[in-house]
Amino acid sequence: MGASLLLRALLKRPHARGPAPTASLSSTFMAAAPDRAEIERYNAALGFAPASTPLTYYYLAVQRAHLVTMLAPAFPYRIAGMVHVENALVLHGTPPGGQLLGPIRLSTRIAILPPTGLGAVYCALETEGRCGEVTVFTCTSKYLAVRGKRRGGAAPAPTEPGAAIAEWTLPRSAGRAYARVSGDWNPIHLARWTARLMGLREPIIHGMHSVGKAAAQLEQVTGQRGQRVTAISVRFRAPVPLGASVVLAQGTEPDTWALYCGGVLAAEGSFRLA
């Protein structure tokens, strides 16, 4: 994810006025075969076992495909300021021999959903990653593109964490460290002054850093030896500031997880080990 792509994403301006159109965009890209050294840097940064290819690693290529697709003139919204609200990754298979030796074909479709009753507009993104004739993974994401009117009423009741699985504290440099392995140099994740330029009071960690870190801990703590996360979903509830302490806990249902920061539910989802 070079500087040119990032700058284009940050500077893209909306061109739609009034109600959002209901439309879809599609694109296909070829991503180079995963580089073993790059994967090992990712594993070390997030706590995955060496010599593995984590499911969440594939999101790095998916995010780039998403950005390029949304940079098309037909996509009517500003990219900077869009909020990643949901994501799900599923591993389907590997080529014969279990190694991805060739490029990955990424087919992405973006559907602009009709406005909600409060005027919010979401974009649903679906990506399939194939190596040869094998579907390796699928990724579905949901972004908030246009904020709607605020709904009145009481705030939702706080939820109590389940049994703790793992805890960690994010260094102030965590955003920059993850950017080096992911290529995601969004200013909101790097430093206080860059976050404030984008309208945030303080920098926050990448959402998919939290998902990757959770997946690594689920493999280490809840899985049997050698088990890997083959499916993981997330719904982001609140941002996690750099420097904060985070608790990964069991969710309210079997095979679910929840992430808490300062006693506030920051993310929750489901997972599958195999």
C-alpha positions in Angstrom: 0.0 0.0 0.0 2.2 2.8 -1.3 2.1 6.5 -0.4 0.3 7.3 -3.6 -2.6 5.0 -2.9 -2.9 6.3 0.7 -2.9 9.9 -0.4 -5.5 9.2 -3.1 -7.7 7.6 -0.5 -7.3 10.5 2.0 -7.9 13.2 -0.6 -10.9 11.6 -2.5 -13.9 13.8 -2.2 -17.6 12.8 -2.4 -19.6 13.6 -5.4 -23.1 12.3 -4.5 -25.7 14.7 -3.1 -28.9 13.8 -1.5 -30.0 10.2 -0.9 -27.4 7.6 -1.6 -27.7 5.6 -4.8 -28.3 1.9 -4.6 -25.5 0.6 -6.7 -22.7 -2.0 -6.9 -19.1 -1.9 -8.1 -16.9 -4.9 -8.9 -13.2 -5.3 -9.6 -10.6 -8.1 -9.9 -6.9 -7.8 -8.9 -4.0 -10.1 -8.8 -2.0 -10.1 -5.5 1.5 -11.5 -5.5 2.0 -14.8 -3.7 2.5 -14.3 0.0 6.1 -13.6 1.0 7.3 -15.9 3.8 9.4 -13.2 5.4 6.5 -10.8 5.4 4.2 -13.4 7.0 6.7 -14.0 9.7 6.9 -10.3 10.5 3.1 -10.3 10.8 3.2 -13.4 13.0 5.8 -11.9 15.3 3.9 -8.6 15.6 0.6 -10.2 16.6 1.7 -13.3 18.4 0.9 -16.1 15.9 3.0 -19.3 15.9 5.9 -19.2 13.5 5.7 -20.9 10.1 1.9 -20.5 10.0 -0.2 -18.3 7.6 -2.9 -16.8 9.8 -6.3 -16.3 8.3 -6.3 -12.6 9.3 -3.1 -12.1 7.2 -5.1 -12.3 4.0 -7.0 -9.2 5.0 -3.9 -7.1 4.2 -4.4 -7.8 0.5 -8.1 -7.5 0.7 -7.9 -4.0 2.2 -5.8 -2.8 -0.7 -8.4 -4.2 -3.2 -11.1 -2.4 -1.2 -9.3 0.9 -1.4 -8.6 0.7 -5.1 -12.2 -0.2 -5.8 -13.5 2.7 -3.8 -11.2 5.1 -5.6 -13.1 4.4 -8.8 -15.1 7.5 -9.9 -18.3 5.5 -9.7 -17.9 5.2 -5.9 -19.6 8.4 -4.6 -18.3 8.7 -1.1 -15.3 10.1 0.7 -13.1 7.3 1.9 -11.4 9.2 4.8 -13.9 9.1 7.7 -15.7 5.9 6.6 -16.1 3.6 9.6 -15.3 -0.1 9.5 -18.2 -1.6 11.5 -18.1 -5.4 10.7 -15.9 -8.0 9.1 -15.8 -11.7 8.6 -13.0 -13.9 7.3 -13.5 -17.6 6.4 -10.8 -20.0 5.2 -12.0 -22.4 2.6 -9.0 -24.4 1.4 -5.4 -24.4 0.2 -3.9 -25.5 -3.0 -2.4 -29.0 -3.3 0.6 -29.2 -1.0 -0.8 -26.6 1.3 1.4 -23.8 0.0 0.4 -20.6 -1.8 3.0 -20.6 -4.5 1.2 -18.5 -7.0 -0.6 -15.1 -7.0 -4.0 -14.7 -5.4 -6.9 -13.5 -7.6 -9.0 -11.1 -5.6 -12.6 -10.5 -6.8 -14.3 -7.7 -4.9 -17.9 -6.5 -5.1 -19.1 -3.4 -3.3 -22.8 -2.9 -2.8 -24.1 0.6 -1.7 -27.0 -0.2 0.5 -30.2 1.9 0.7 -30.3 4.5 3.4 -31.6 3.4 6.8 -34.6 5.1 8.4 -32.3 7.5 10.1 -30.4 8.3 6.9 -27.2 6.3 7.5 -25.7 4.7 4.4 -23.6 1.5 4.6 -21.5 -0.2 2.0 -21.2 -4.0 2.0 -18.0 -5.5 0.5 -17.5 -9.1 -0.5 -14.1 -10.4 -1.6 -13.1 -13.9 -2.7 -9.4 -14.9 -2.8 -8.5 -17.7 -5.3 -5.2 -19.4 -6.0 -5.6 -21.3 -9.3 -8.9 -23.1 -9.1 -9.0 -23.1 -5.3 -11.0 -20.6 -3.3 -8.7 -19.9 -0.4 -10.7 -17.4 1.6 -13.7 -15.1 1.6 -14.0 -11.8 3.3 -17.2 -9.7 4.0 -16.9 -6.2 5.4 -19.4 -3.5 6.2 -18.5 0.2 6.3 -20.5 3.2 7.4 -20.2 5.8 4.6 -22.8 8.4 5.7 -23.8 9.0 9.3 -27.5 9.3 9.9 -29.4 11.2 12.5 -28.8 10.2 16.1 -31.5 8.2 17.7 -32.7 9.5 21.1 -33.2 7.4 24.2 -31.1 5.9 26.9 -27.6 4.6 26.2 -27.3 0.8 25.9 -26.7 -1.0 29.2 -23.0 -2.0 29.7 -22.2 -5.6 29.3 -20.1 -7.7 31.8 -17.0 -9.4 30.5 -17.0 -13.2 30.4 -14.0 -15.2 31.6 -10.8 -13.6 30.6 -8.7 -15.3 27.9 -5.8 -12.9 27.6 -4.8 -9.3 28.4 -2.4 -6.9 26.8 -1.4 -3.2 26.9 -0.9 -1.3 23.6 2.4 0.6 23.4 2.0 4.2 22.1 4.0 3.0 19.1 1.6 0.1 18.3 -0.1 1.9 15.5 3.2 2.6 13.7 4.4 -1.0 14.3 1.3 -2.5 12.8 1.4 -0.1 9.9 4.9 -1.4 9.0 3.6 -4.9 8.7 0.2 -4.2 7.2 0.9 -1.2 5.0 -2.1 0.7 6.5 -0.6 4.2 7.3 -4.0 5.8 8.1 -3.0 8.9 10.2 -5.7 8.1 12.8 -3.5 5.2 14.0 0.0 6.8 14.1 0.3 9.7 16.6 -1.8 12.3 18.5 -1.1 15.1 16.1 -1.9 13.1 12.9 -5.1 11.8 14.6 -6.2 15.3 15.4 -5.7 16.4 11.8 -8.3 13.7 11.0 -10.7 14.9 13.7 -9.9 12.4 16.5 -8.9 13.4 20.0 -6.3 10.7 20.2 -4.9 7.9 18.0 -6.5 4.5 17.9 -5.3 1.1 17.0 -6.3 -0.5 13.7 -9.5 -2.5 14.1 -7.9 -5.5 12.3 -4.9 -5.4 14.6 -7.4 -6.1 17.4 -8.9 -8.9 15.4 -5.5 -10.4 14.5 -4.3 -10.2 18.1 -7.5 -11.8 19.3 -7.2 -14.6 16.7 -3.6 -15.3 17.8 -4.6 -15.5 21.5 -7.6 -17.8 20.7 -5.2 -20.2 18.9 -2.8 -20.2 21.8 -5.1 -20.3 24.7 -8.4 -22.0 23.7 -7.2 -24.2 20.8 -5.4 -27.6 21.0 -1.8 -27.8 19.8 -1.6 -26.9 16.1 -5.2 -25.7 15.8 -5.8 -22.6 13.7 -8.6 -20.1 13.5 -10.4 -20.9 10.2 -13.2 -18.4 10.6 -13.5 -15.2 12.6 -16.1 -12.4 12.6 -16.2 -9.1 14.4 -18.5 -6.2 15.0 -16.6 -3.1 16.1 -18.3 -1.3 19.0 -15.9 1.3 20.2 -12.3 2.5 19.3 -9.3 1.3 21.3 -6.8 4.2 22.0 -3.1 3.6 21.8 -1.6 3.1 25.2 -4.8 1.4 26.5 -5.1 -2.0 28.3 -7.3 -4.6 26.5 -9.0 -7.7 27.8 -10.0 -10.5 25.5 -12.8 -12.5 27.1 -15.2 -15.3 26.3 -18.4 -14.1 24.7 -22.0 -14.8 25.8 -22.3 -17.9 23.5 -20.0 -20.8 22.7 -17.2 -20.0 20.2 -17.7 -16.2 20.6 -15.3 -13.6 21.9 -15.4 -10.1 23.2 -12.8 -7.3 23.6 -13.0 -4.8 26.4 -11.1 -1.6 26.9 -11.5 0.3 30.1 -14.5 -1.8 30.9 -16.2 -0.8 27.6 -17.1 -3.4 25.0 -14.9 -2.5 22.0 -15.5 -5.5 19.7 -17.2 -8.8 19.7 -17.6 -11.7 17.3 -17.4 -15.5 16.7 -14.6 -17.8 15.7 -13.9 -21.4 14.6 -10.9 -23.5 15.3 -9.8 -26.4 13.2 
